[in-house]
């Protein structure tokens, strides 16, 4: 009985895949737009987005950027951040002015920064000088990367919380120069902000 259900499931999955490959790209994209924000349809939305990514040559750049962003968001919302990251990064390349994926990546990497700070403190307590020295260098790289994502987000959508995190990152990495030039960078980054992603 279980084998029958498994066989039926595989057949249905194959049919759905074949249909997504033959369905008109406009209809496929429209179907995705209708369900991408439905909380109860995340699995289906992910499948449609993945099908669209495979046929991205048939979409324009704005549409491809939108699909990449929403697929990343859907992966993140279903606790699959490891799968979300490359799509957030692709979204940024396609739509560099849209700040939301920068915020998502910045918040994600900030958690890694916090975890690294704890490990650095543990290394200090254990008097592991060599390990601590290596971790300091790694932390500087990670904190700089994290702050860069968050600065773009802050430039487009300023808020005290994000600024506080950026300040913390530069303080803990002892990057005083970055703190001094913060306002200059923010002004420059604010020049091409997009607050609403265009789907067309």
C-alpha positions in Angstrom: 0.0 0.0 0.0 2.8 2.4 0.9 4.5 1.6 -2.4 1.4 2.6 -4.3 1.2 5.9 -2.5 4.9 6.5 -3.1 4.5 5.7 -6.8 1.4 7.9 -7.1 3.3 10.8 -5.3 6.2 10.5 -7.7 3.9 10.5 -10.7 2.1 13.5 -9.5 5.3 15.4 -8.8 6.6 14.5 -12.2 3.4 15.7 -13.8 3.6 19.0 -11.9 7.2 19.5 -13.0 6.4 18.7 -16.7 3.4 21.1 -16.5 5.6 23.9 -15.1 8.0 23.3 -18.0 5.3 23.5 -20.7 3.0 26.1 -19.1 3.1 29.6 -20.7 5.7 31.6 -18.8 3.2 34.5 -18.3 0.7 32.2 -16.8 3.3 30.6 -14.6 4.5 34.0 -13.4 0.9 35.1 -12.8 0.2 32.0 -10.7 3.3 32.7 -8.6 2.2 36.3 -8.0 -1.2 35.1 -6.8 0.2 32.8 -4.0 3.6 34.0 -3.1 2.3 35.9 0.0 -0.2 33.2 1.1 1.0 31.7 4.3 -0.8 28.4 3.6 0.7 28.1 0.1 4.4 28.5 0.8 5.4 25.0 -0.4 3.5 25.5 -3.7 5.0 29.0 -4.1 8.5 27.6 -3.6 7.8 25.0 -6.3 6.5 27.7 -8.7 9.5 30.0 -8.0 12.0 27.2 -8.6 10.3 26.5 -11.9 10.5 30.2 -12.9 14.2 30.3 -11.9 14.8 27.4 -14.3 13.1 29.5 -17.1 14.5 32.8 -16.0 15.7 33.5 -19.6 12.1 33.9 -20.5 11.6 36.6 -17.8 12.8 40.2 -17.8 15.3 41.4 -15.3 12.8 42.9 -12.9 10.7 39.7 -12.9 13.8 37.6 -12.3 14.9 39.8 -9.4 11.4 39.6 -7.9 11.3 35.8 -8.1 14.8 35.5 -6.6 13.8 37.7 -3.7 10.6 36.0 -3.0 12.1 32.6 -3.3 14.7 33.6 -0.8 12.1 35.0 1.6 10.0 31.9 1.3 13.1 29.7 2.1 13.9 31.9 5.1 10.3 31.8 6.4 10.4 28.0 6.2 13.7 27.9 8.2 15.9 27.2 5.2 18.2 30.2 5.4 21.1 28.2 3.9 19.0 27.9 0.7 17.8 31.5 0.9 21.2 33.2 1.0 22.2 32.6 -2.7 18.8 33.9 -3.9 19.0 37.0 -1.7 22.5 37.6 -3.2 21.2 37.1 -6.7 18.3 39.4 -6.0 20.8 42.1 -4.9 22.7 41.7 -8.1 19.6 42.1 -10.2 17.9 44.8 -8.2 20.8 46.5 -6.2 18.6 49.4 -5.0 16.0 47.2 -3.2 17.1 47.3 0.4 15.1 44.4 2.0 17.4 41.5 1.0 20.3 43.5 2.4 18.5 43.7 5.7 17.7 40.0 5.7 21.4 39.0 5.0 22.6 41.6 7.5 20.4 40.3 10.3 21.4 36.7 9.5 25.2 37.4 9.5 24.8 39.5 12.7 23.7 36.3 14.5 26.9 34.7 13.3 28.8 37.8 14.6 27.2 37.4 18.0 28.1 33.7 18.1 31.7 34.5 17.2 31.9 37.1 20.0 30.9 34.4 22.5 33.6 32.1 21.2 36.2 34.9 21.3 35.3 35.6 24.9 35.6 31.9 25.7 39.1 31.9 24.1 40.1 34.8 26.3 38.9 33.0 29.4 40.9 29.9 28.3 43.9 32.1 27.6 44.1 30.7 24.1 46.1 33.5 22.5 46.6 31.9 19.1 43.0 30.9 18.7 41.8 34.3 19.8 44.1 36.1 17.4 42.7 34.0 14.5 39.2 34.6 15.5 39.7 38.4 15.8 40.8 38.5 12.1 37.8 36.3 11.1 35.5 38.5 13.1 36.7 41.7 11.4 35.9 40.2 8.0 32.5 39.0 9.0 31.6 42.2 10.9 32.6 44.3 7.9 30.5 42.1 5.5 27.5 42.3 7.9 27.8 46.1 8.4 27.9 46.6 4.6 24.6 44.9 4.2 23.0 46.7 7.1 24.3 50.1 5.9 22.5 49.8 2.6 19.3 48.9 4.5 19.8 51.8 6.9 20.5 54.2 4.0 17.1 53.3 2.4 15.1 52.8 5.6 16.7 54.5 8.6 15.9 53.1 12.1 17.7 53.3 15.4 17.9 49.5 15.8 19.9 49.0 12.6 22.2 51.9 13.3 22.8 50.5 16.8 23.8 47.1 15.3 26.1 48.8 12.8 27.8 50.9 15.5 28.2 47.8 17.7 29.9 45.9 14.8 32.4 48.7 14.2 33.1 49.2 17.9 33.6 45.5 18.6 35.9 45.2 15.5 37.7 48.4 16.6 37.0 50.0 13.2 37.0 53.6 14.2 37.6 54.9 10.7 34.3 53.3 9.6 32.5 55.0 12.4 33.9 58.4 11.4 32.9 58.0 7.7 29.5 56.5 8.4 27.4 59.5 7.4 29.3 60.0 4.1 28.7 56.3 3.1 25.0 56.4 4.1 24.4 59.5 2.0 26.0 57.9 -1.0 24.2 54.6 -0.5 20.8 56.4 -0.3 21.1 57.5 -3.9 19.5 54.5 -5.7 17.1 53.2 -3.0 14.0 51.2 -4.1 11.4 50.7 -1.4 8.9 48.7 -3.5 9.9 45.8 -5.7 8.5 46.0 -9.2 6.9 42.8 -10.4 6.3 43.7 -14.0 
